Amino acid sequence: MTAINLGFPSVACPVVELSGEHVDLSAPVSDDVSALTDADRKAELHTLEMKAIREGTVASVHSWELVTAVDGPGTRMTLFLSGCLLRCQYCHNPDTWKMRDGLVTPIDELVARMTRYLGVFKATNGGLTISGGEPLMQPAFVKRMFKEAHALGVHTTLDTSGYLGKSASDEMLDNIDLVLLDVKSGLPETYKKVTGRELAPTIAFGDRLAERNIPVWVRFVLVPGLTDAVDNVEAVVDIVKSWPNVQRVEVLPFHQMGEDKWDRLSIPYPLHGVHPPENDLLARVKGQFEARGLTVF
């Protein structure tokens, strides 16, 4: 079954499968249904779409790629899901913020795509990474997809801010081999400034991963003038040190590669003119983590 976007139907919409039931949207309709306006029809299709997303039989997908040594170990098929509640000032993919902007894709199609790369995963110790946006906006799909991956012997990685960690069921966590956890700041007020949201849910999710001893790679984006304050970094270090399951910390230098996307979307870019961190600042921040015995990349 090919991917479709039910939110913007064509004149001849294809067959959609919801929970094993085939719904042919191009079949003849009754007089009552044919009397619906275009707006009514789109609303009905949107309802079907959201029902399927809630059940996890489809996902709203922004894009996917096959990458090496970026989103976890080995060569990985990374799915970028649409939808995110955070509004990070340095976000380089603001086009993933709205779930409705993604391409609604059946899980069977994505499993089939993953299966094609089983040999690559085995040869490189790679696997499947689900990222975003924020993948936990679509928890039913993530749970199903990781279960399918494990059934095929594929290593699984979740790339998340942890803000929606409560949406990750125990069953989902049972099928996760690694979490890439973004700790965007350590001071609550700085975290709110960076993301527009609260820090506490990320800490709670990290605590839960630690209790289950699920391996974690922490990611921290270093932005001069925003996240680089000594006390903010030290607060991140304090948080991370409380999680014995953290295998490494990745200090990611800020870059301007996302500004063009903000411009195309007519969203004011808050970090215009901010430069990437100098080497001495990067060394200082890495040193703060290393001084507490953490492995830093």
C-alpha positions in Angstrom: 0.0 0.0 0.0 1.4 3.4 -0.9 1.6 6.4 1.4 -1.2 8.9 1.1 -2.2 12.1 2.8 -5.8 11.8 3.8 -5.9 15.4 4.9 -5.7 16.6 1.3 -7.6 13.9 -0.8 -7.5 13.8 -4.5 -10.6 13.2 -6.6 -10.0 9.5 -6.6 -8.8 8.6 -3.1 -7.2 5.2 -2.7 -8.1 2.4 -0.4 -7.1 2.9 3.2 -6.7 0.1 5.7 -7.7 0.8 9.3 -7.3 -2.0 11.9 -7.7 -4.7 9.2 -10.8 -3.1 7.8 -10.5 -1.8 4.2 -12.2 1.5 3.6 -12.4 2.3 -0.2 -12.7 6.1 -0.3 -13.2 6.0 -4.1 -16.1 3.6 -4.1 -19.7 4.8 -4.9 -21.3 6.5 -2.0 -24.9 6.8 -0.8 -27.0 9.8 -1.5 -26.5 11.0 2.1 -22.8 10.8 1.9 -22.6 12.3 -1.7 -24.5 15.3 -0.4 -21.6 16.1 1.9 -19.7 19.3 1.1 -16.0 19.2 0.4 -15.4 20.5 3.8 -17.5 17.7 5.4 -15.7 15.1 3.3 -12.3 16.4 4.4 -13.4 16.5 8.0 -14.5 12.9 7.7 -11.2 11.8 6.1 -9.3 13.7 8.8 -11.3 11.7 11.4 -10.3 8.4 9.8 -6.7 9.6 9.6 -6.5 10.5 13.2 -8.1 7.2 14.2 -5.5 5.3 12.3 -2.7 7.4 13.9 -4.1 6.8 17.4 -4.1 3.0 16.7 -0.6 3.1 15.3 -1.5 1.5 12.0 -0.2 4.5 10.2 2.2 7.3 11.0 2.6 10.9 9.9 6.1 10.8 8.5 8.1 13.8 7.6 10.9 11.9 5.9 13.4 9.0 6.3 17.0 8.4 5.5 19.7 5.7 5.7 22.6 7.1 7.7 25.8 5.9 9.4 27.1 6.9 12.9 24.6 9.7 13.3 21.4 8.5 15.0 22.9 5.6 16.9 25.4 2.8 16.2 26.1 1.5 12.8 24.1 2.2 9.6 20.5 3.1 10.5 17.2 3.6 8.9 16.0 6.8 10.6 12.3 7.7 10.4 11.5 11.4 11.1 7.9 11.7 12.4 5.9 14.8 12.2 4.6 16.7 15.2 6.4 18.4 18.1 5.2 20.4 21.1 8.5 22.1 21.8 9.6 25.2 19.9 13.4 25.1 20.3 15.0 28.3 19.3 17.8 26.3 17.4 15.5 23.8 15.8 16.8 23.0 12.3 13.6 21.2 11.2 10.7 23.5 12.0 8.9 21.8 9.1 8.4 18.8 11.4 6.4 20.8 14.1 2.9 20.1 12.7 1.7 16.5 12.5 -0.7 17.4 9.7 2.2 18.4 7.4 3.5 14.8 7.3 2.8 12.1 4.9 0.4 9.5 6.4 2.1 6.1 5.7 0.9 2.6 6.7 3.1 0.7 9.1 3.3 -2.3 6.8 5.0 -0.1 4.1 7.6 1.1 6.7 8.2 -2.5 8.0 8.8 -3.7 4.4 11.2 -0.8 3.8 13.1 -1.7 7.0 13.3 -5.4 6.0 15.2 -4.5 2.8 18.1 -3.3 4.9 18.4 -6.3 7.3 21.7 -7.2 5.7 23.1 -3.7 6.1 22.0 -3.6 9.7 23.7 -6.9 10.4 26.9 -6.0 8.7 27.3 -2.7 10.5 25.6 -3.4 13.9 23.0 -0.8 12.9 19.2 -0.8 13.1 16.1 1.4 13.2 15.9 4.9 14.8 12.7 6.8 15.2 13.1 10.5 15.5 11.2 13.6 14.7 9.8 16.1 15.3 9.0 14.3 18.5 8.2 10.6 18.0 6.3 10.3 21.2 3.6 12.4 19.6 2.7 9.1 17.9 3.3 6.6 20.7 1.0 3.8 19.3 3.0 3.7 16.0 6.3 3.8 17.8 5.3 0.9 20.0 4.2 -1.2 17.0 7.2 -0.3 14.9 9.7 -1.2 17.5 7.9 -4.4 18.2 8.1 -5.3 14.5 11.8 -4.4 14.5 12.6 -6.6 17.4 10.7 -9.5 15.8 13.2 -9.1 12.9 16.2 -8.9 15.3 16.7 -5.2 14.5 18.4 -2.9 17.1 16.0 0.0 18.0 16.7 3.6 19.0 14.3 6.3 20.2 15.5 9.9 19.6 13.4 12.1 21.9 13.3 15.2 24.1 11.6 13.1 26.8 9.0 15.8 27.2 6.2 13.3 26.4 7.9 10.4 28.2 4.6 9.6 30.0 3.3 8.5 26.6 5.9 5.7 26.4 4.3 2.6 27.7 6.2 -0.2 29.4 5.6 -2.3 26.4 7.2 0.3 24.2 10.3 0.5 26.5 10.6 -3.3 26.4 11.4 -3.0 22.7 13.9 -0.1 22.9 17.6 -0.8 22.9 18.9 2.7 23.1 17.5 6.2 23.8 19.0 9.4 22.4 17.8 11.8 25.1 18.0 15.6 24.4 18.7 17.5 27.6 18.4 20.9 26.2 19.3 22.8 29.4 19.8 22.1 33.1 18.2 25.2 34.6 14.4 25.2 34.4 14.2 28.9 33.4 16.8 28.4 30.7 15.0 25.2 29.4 11.7 27.2 29.2 13.5 30.0 27.3 15.0 27.5 24.8 12.0 25.3 24.3 8.9 27.1 25.5 8.2 24.1 27.8 9.1 22.7 31.2 12.2 20.6 32.1 10.6 18.3 34.7 9.1 15.8 32.3 12.5 15.2 30.6 14.0 14.5 34.0 11.2 12.2 35.0 11.6 10.2 31.7 15.3 10.0 32.3 14.7 8.7 35.8 12.4 6.0 34.4 15.0 4.9 31.8 17.6 4.7 34.6 15.3 2.5 36.7 14.9 0.1 33.7 18.6 0.3 32.9 17.9 1.3 29.3 21.1 2.6 27.7 21.1 6.4 27.0 23.2 8.7 24.9 22.6 12.3 26.1 22.6 15.1 23.6 23.2 18.7 24.6 23.2 21.5 22.0 25.7 24.3 22.8 24.4 27.7 21.7 26.6 30.7 22.6 24.6 33.2 24.7 21.7 30.8 25.2 22.8 27.4 26.7 26.5 28.0 27.4 26.3 29.6 30.9 28.6 27.7 33.4 25.7 27.1 35.8 23.3 25.9 33.1 25.9 23.4 31.9 26.7 22.3 35.4 23.0 21.7 36.0 22.9 19.5 32.9 25.9 17.6 34.3 24.1 17.1 37.7 21.1 15.7 35.9 23.1 13.3 33.7 25.2 12.1 36.6 22.1 10.9 38.4 21.5 8.4 35.6 24.0 5.5 35.7 22.7 4.1 32.4 24.1 7.0 30.4 26.8 5.7 28.1 28.0 8.9 26.6 27.3 12.6 26.3 27.3 14.3 22.9 28.0 18.0 23.0 26.6 19.3 19.7 27.8 22.7 18.5 25.1 25.0 17.3 24.9 25.7 13.6 22.8 27.9 11.3 21.8 25.2 8.8 18.1 25.5 9.8 17.6 29.2 9.3 16.6 28.9 5.7 13.7 26.6 6.7 12.4 29.2 9.2 12.6 31.8 6.5 10.7 29.6 4.0 8.0 29.0 6.6 7.8 32.8 7.5 8.7 32.1 11.1 10.9 34.7 12.8 14.2 33.1 13.6 15.3 34.0 17.1 19.0 33.1 16.6 19.8 35.1 13.5 23.4 36.3 13.6 24.4 33.8 16.4 27.7 32.1 15.5 28.7 28.5 16.2 30.7 28.1 19.5 34.4 28.8 19.4 36.8 25.9 20.1 37.7 27.2 23.6 34.0 27.4 24.6 33.4 23.9 23.2 36.4 22.6 25.2 35.2 24.3 28.4 31.8 22.7 28.2 33.1 19.3 27.3 35.5 19.7 30.2 32.6 20.3 32.6 31.2 16.9 31.7 34.5 15.1 31.7 35.4 16.5 35.1 32.5 14.5 36.5 33.7 11.2 34.9 31.3 11.3 31.9 32.3 10.0 28.4 32.0 12.9 26.0 31.8 13.1 22.2 
